[in-house]
């Protein structure tokens, strides 16, 4: 039991040290600010979806593919051969999500159409030639099969050349939130100011609602010149369930008193996919 602070307050205070009440040697109350909205990841989706699904801002092209054009069914009369050399990077800007297309396909050989073309993927006529796929790479290998491309045109690929698309520079939820350019604000009457949330995204879903929270402590009863550790108690539960809160952990911030009262710096409240995180109180010692 701690006694209530202040003149005329003599009864015992049975409250927990983290509850916002004027008990114990130092009174500690929580203040929060937040950002909220809907954000969207940008970039190229991974080739093998994970949970939650990811996007990457860069795609790098490399390698060579070879195509033979034939005059007749069954690829029995060679018309011409083309060499396709892939290189460069196509990238989305982290801040604006604008796409810069610096990938290219260089065609050489005996078929018409030799030249350099902007391109951000391996693409046709090799779309069906994927050999190995990982979450961040897609490797193409000529399969040697003969098939009808369009009309009377037949196409085949020698089996040895390979090309690759490689993804890098993951776009994160924090990146997507930062692109909104939101300021910090208070909470409308009736809402829970000190609760962060971010729903778990399902496959193929790249937009999400969120509330991002920072907390600080208002302190009273300190000794000027002393240093204190302020601890914020965090509770959690699955997003949208309304079930009772469970203990999640704590975050701390240091504070050196210059007066009897004071306010700490802001600290970030964790955001965990699929959960709500509540700042339930604070203590200082």
C-alpha positions as CSV (number, residue, x, y, z in Angstrom):
1,X,0.0,0.0,0.0
2,X,1.1,3.6,-0.8
3,X,-0.3,6.7,0.6
4,X,-2.0,9.3,-1.5
5,X,0.2,12.4,-2.1
6,X,-1.1,15.9,-1.5
7,X,-2.5,17.9,1.4
8,X,-5.3,16.2,3.2
9,X,-4.8,12.9,1.4
10,X,-4.1,10.4,4.2
11,X,-6.0,7.2,3.1
12,X,-4.1,4.3,1.6
13,X,-4.0,3.9,-2.2
14,X,-4.4,0.2,-3.3
15,X,-3.7,0.9,-6.9
16,X,-1.2,-0.9,-9.1
17,X,2.0,1.0,-9.7
18,X,1.2,1.3,-13.4
19,X,-2.3,2.8,-13.0
20,X,-2.6,6.5,-13.5
21,X,-3.2,7.7,-10.0
22,X,-1.4,10.0,-7.5
23,X,0.1,7.3,-5.3
24,X,3.6,6.2,-4.5
25,X,6.6,8.4,-4.2
26,X,6.2,9.8,-7.8
27,X,2.9,10.4,-9.6
28,X,3.0,9.2,-13.2
29,X,0.4,9.7,-15.9
30,X,0.4,8.7,-19.5
31,X,-0.2,11.1,-22.4
32,X,-0.4,9.8,-26.0
33,X,-0.3,11.1,-29.6
34,X,-1.2,9.2,-32.7
35,X,-1.3,9.0,-36.5
36,X,-4.1,7.0,-38.2
37,X,-5.2,6.2,-41.8
38,X,-4.8,3.7,-44.6
39,X,-1.5,3.0,-46.2
40,X,-0.4,0.9,-49.2
41,X,2.8,-0.9,-50.0
42,X,4.4,-0.2,-53.4
43,X,6.6,-2.1,-55.7
44,X,6.8,-5.6,-57.2
45,X,5.0,-8.4,-55.3
46,X,7.2,-11.4,-54.3
47,X,7.1,-14.4,-56.5
48,X,6.3,-16.8,-53.7
49,X,3.8,-15.2,-51.4
50,X,4.5,-15.1,-47.7
51,X,2.3,-14.0,-44.8
52,X,1.9,-11.1,-44.6
53,X,2.6,-10.6,-48.3
54,X,5.6,-8.5,-49.3
55,X,6.5,-6.0,-52.0
56,X,10.0,-5.0,-53.2
57,X,10.9,-1.6,-54.7
58,X,13.7,-2.9,-57.1
59,X,13.7,-5.5,-59.8
60,X,17.1,-6.3,-61.5
61,X,17.3,-7.9,-64.9
62,X,20.2,-10.0,-66.0
63,X,21.2,-12.8,-68.5
64,X,20.6,-13.8,-72.1
65,X,17.8,-15.7,-73.8
66,X,17.9,-17.0,-77.4
67,X,14.9,-17.4,-79.7
68,X,14.6,-19.2,-83.1
69,X,11.8,-18.2,-85.5
70,X,10.6,-21.0,-87.9
71,X,8.7,-20.9,-91.1
72,X,6.7,-24.1,-90.6
73,X,5.0,-26.2,-88.0
74,X,7.3,-28.4,-86.0
75,X,10.1,-25.9,-86.4
76,X,11.5,-27.7,-89.4
77,X,12.6,-24.6,-91.5
78,X,14.7,-22.0,-89.7
79,X,13.7,-18.4,-90.5
80,X,16.0,-16.4,-88.1
81,X,17.6,-16.2,-84.7
82,X,17.4,-13.5,-82.0
83,X,19.5,-12.9,-79.0
84,X,17.9,-11.1,-76.0
85,X,20.2,-9.6,-73.5
86,X,18.6,-8.3,-70.3
87,X,20.1,-5.7,-67.9
88,X,19.4,-2.8,-65.6
89,X,17.1,-2.0,-62.7
90,X,13.6,-0.8,-62.4
91,X,12.9,0.9,-59.1
92,X,10.1,2.6,-57.1
93,X,11.0,5.6,-55.1
94,X,10.8,5.0,-51.3
95,X,9.2,8.5,-50.7
96,X,6.9,9.0,-53.7
97,X,6.5,5.5,-55.1
98,X,7.3,6.8,-58.6
99,X,8.7,4.2,-60.9
100,X,12.0,4.7,-62.7
101,X,12.4,2.3,-65.6
102,X,16.1,1.7,-66.2
103,X,15.8,-1.9,-67.3
104,X,16.3,-2.9,-70.9
105,X,16.2,-5.7,-73.5
106,X,18.9,-5.6,-76.3
107,X,18.0,-7.6,-79.3
108,X,20.6,-8.8,-81.8
109,X,20.7,-11.5,-84.4
110,X,19.3,-12.3,-87.9
111,X,15.6,-11.5,-87.1
112,X,14.1,-8.1,-87.7
113,X,13.7,-5.7,-84.8
114,X,17.3,-5.5,-83.5
115,X,17.7,-2.6,-81.0
116,X,17.4,-1.6,-77.4
117,X,14.0,-1.5,-75.7
118,X,13.0,-0.4,-72.1
119,X,11.8,-3.3,-70.1
120,X,11.1,-4.1,-66.5
121,X,10.6,-7.9,-66.7
122,X,11.8,-10.8,-68.9
123,X,8.3,-11.1,-70.4
124,X,7.2,-12.7,-73.6
125,X,8.1,-14.8,-75.5
126,X,9.7,-16.3,-72.4
127,X,6.8,-16.0,-70.0
128,X,6.4,-19.8,-69.9
129,X,10.1,-20.6,-69.5
130,X,10.4,-20.1,-65.8
131,X,12.8,-22.7,-64.4
132,X,13.2,-21.9,-60.7
133,X,11.2,-19.5,-58.5
134,X,12.0,-18.2,-55.0
135,X,10.3,-15.4,-53.1
136,X,12.8,-12.8,-54.6
137,X,14.1,-14.4,-57.8
138,X,12.6,-15.8,-61.0
139,X,15.0,-17.7,-63.2
140,X,14.2,-18.3,-66.9
141,X,15.8,-21.0,-69.0
142,X,15.2,-21.8,-72.6
143,X,13.3,-25.1,-72.8
144,X,14.0,-26.1,-76.3
145,X,10.3,-26.7,-77.0
146,X,8.7,-25.8,-80.4
147,X,5.4,-24.1,-80.3
148,X,3.2,-21.8,-82.3
149,X,3.7,-18.2,-81.4
150,X,1.2,-16.3,-83.6
151,X,-0.5,-17.4,-86.8
152,X,2.1,-19.1,-89.0
153,X,5.0,-18.2,-86.8
154,X,6.6,-20.9,-84.8
155,X,9.2,-20.4,-82.1
156,X,11.8,-22.4,-80.1
157,X,14.5,-21.7,-77.6
158,X,17.9,-23.5,-77.2
159,X,18.1,-25.0,-73.8
160,X,21.3,-23.4,-72.4
161,X,20.9,-19.6,-72.0
162,X,19.3,-18.3,-68.9
163,X,18.0,-14.9,-67.6
164,X,16.8,-13.7,-64.2
165,X,14.6,-11.2,-62.4
166,X,15.7,-10.4,-58.9
167,X,13.8,-8.4,-56.3
168,X,15.4,-6.3,-53.5
169,X,14.8,-3.3,-51.2
170,X,11.6,-4.4,-49.4
171,X,8.9,-1.8,-48.9
172,X,7.7,-2.0,-45.3
173,X,4.6,-1.0,-43.5
174,X,6.5,1.9,-41.9
175,X,7.6,3.1,-45.3
176,X,4.0,3.1,-46.5
177,X,2.9,5.0,-43.5
178,X,5.7,7.6,-43.9
179,X,4.6,8.3,-47.5
180,X,1.3,9.6,-46.1
181,X,3.1,12.5,-44.5
182,X,0.8,12.6,-41.5
183,X,1.4,14.8,-38.5
184,X,1.0,13.7,-34.9
185,X,-2.4,14.6,-33.3
186,X,-4.7,13.9,-30.4
187,X,-7.6,11.6,-30.3
188,X,-11.3,12.5,-30.8
189,X,-13.6,12.3,-27.7
190,X,-14.4,8.7,-26.8
191,X,-11.6,6.9,-28.6
192,X,-8.7,5.0,-26.9
193,X,-5.8,7.3,-27.4
194,X,-3.0,4.9,-26.3
195,X,-3.8,1.9,-28.5
196,X,-1.8,1.1,-31.6
197,X,-3.1,-1.4,-34.1
198,X,-2.2,-2.9,-37.6
199,X,-4.5,-5.7,-38.9
200,X,-2.8,-8.7,-40.4
201,X,-2.8,-8.6,-44.2
202,X,-3.9,-11.7,-46.1
203,X,-2.3,-12.9,-49.4
204,X,-2.7,-10.4,-52.2
205,X,-3.7,-7.5,-49.9
206,X,-1.2,-4.7,-49.8
207,X,-3.3,-1.9,-48.2
208,X,-4.0,-1.7,-44.5
209,X,-5.5,0.5,-41.8
210,X,-3.4,1.5,-38.9
211,X,-3.0,3.6,-35.8
212,X,0.6,4.5,-34.8
213,X,1.1,5.7,-31.2
214,X,3.7,7.5,-29.2
215,X,3.5,7.9,-25.4
216,X,5.1,10.1,-22.8
217,X,4.8,10.5,-19.0
218,X,3.9,13.5,-16.9
219,X,5.7,13.2,-13.6
220,X,5.1,14.9,-10.2
221,X,7.0,14.5,-6.9
222,X,10.6,14.3,-8.2
223,X,13.7,15.5,-6.6
224,X,15.5,18.0,-8.8
225,X,18.9,16.7,-10.0
226,X,17.9,13.0,-9.6
227,X,17.7,10.7,-12.6
228,X,14.7,8.4,-13.1
229,X,13.7,5.4,-15.2
230,X,10.1,5.7,-16.4
231,X,8.5,2.4,-17.4
232,X,5.4,2.1,-19.6
233,X,3.3,-1.0,-19.2
234,X,2.0,-2.5,-22.5
235,X,-1.0,-4.9,-22.9
236,X,-2.1,-6.7,-26.1
237,X,-4.9,-8.7,-27.8
238,X,-5.7,-9.9,-31.3
239,X,-7.0,-7.0,-33.4
240,X,-10.8,-6.6,-33.5
241,X,-11.6,-9.4,-31.0
242,X,-12.5,-7.3,-27.9
243,X,-11.2,-10.1,-25.7
244,X,-9.5,-9.2,-22.3
245,X,-6.0,-7.7,-22.5
246,X,-2.9,-9.7,-21.7
247,X,0.5,-8.4,-20.6
248,X,2.8,-7.7,-23.6
249,X,5.9,-6.1,-22.1
250,X,7.3,-2.7,-21.2
251,X,9.2,0.2,-22.8
252,X,11.4,2.6,-20.7
253,X,12.8,6.0,-21.0
254,X,15.3,7.9,-18.9
255,X,14.6,11.3,-17.3
256,X,16.7,13.7,-15.2
257,X,14.6,16.1,-13.1
258,X,15.2,19.8,-13.0
259,X,12.0,20.6,-11.2
260,X,9.5,18.7,-9.0
261,X,7.4,18.1,-12.1
262,X,8.4,17.2,-15.6
263,X,7.5,15.4,-18.9
264,X,9.5,12.7,-20.6
265,X,10.3,12.6,-24.3
266,X,8.0,10.6,-26.6
267,X,8.6,6.9,-27.0
268,X,7.2,4.7,-29.8
269,X,4.6,2.1,-28.9
270,X,5.2,-1.1,-30.8
271,X,2.9,-2.0,-33.8
272,X,2.5,-5.7,-34.3
273,X,0.7,-7.2,-37.3
274,X,-2.7,-8.6,-36.3
275,X,-2.7,-7.1,-32.8
276,X,-3.7,-4.1,-30.7
277,X,-1.1,-2.7,-28.2
278,X,-2.4,-0.7,-25.3
279,X,-0.3,1.6,-23.0
280,X,-2.1,0.9,-19.7
281,X,0.0,3.0,-17.4
282,X,3.4,4.1,-16.2
283,X,5.7,4.2,-13.2
284,X,8.9,6.1,-12.3
285,X,11.7,5.2,-10.0
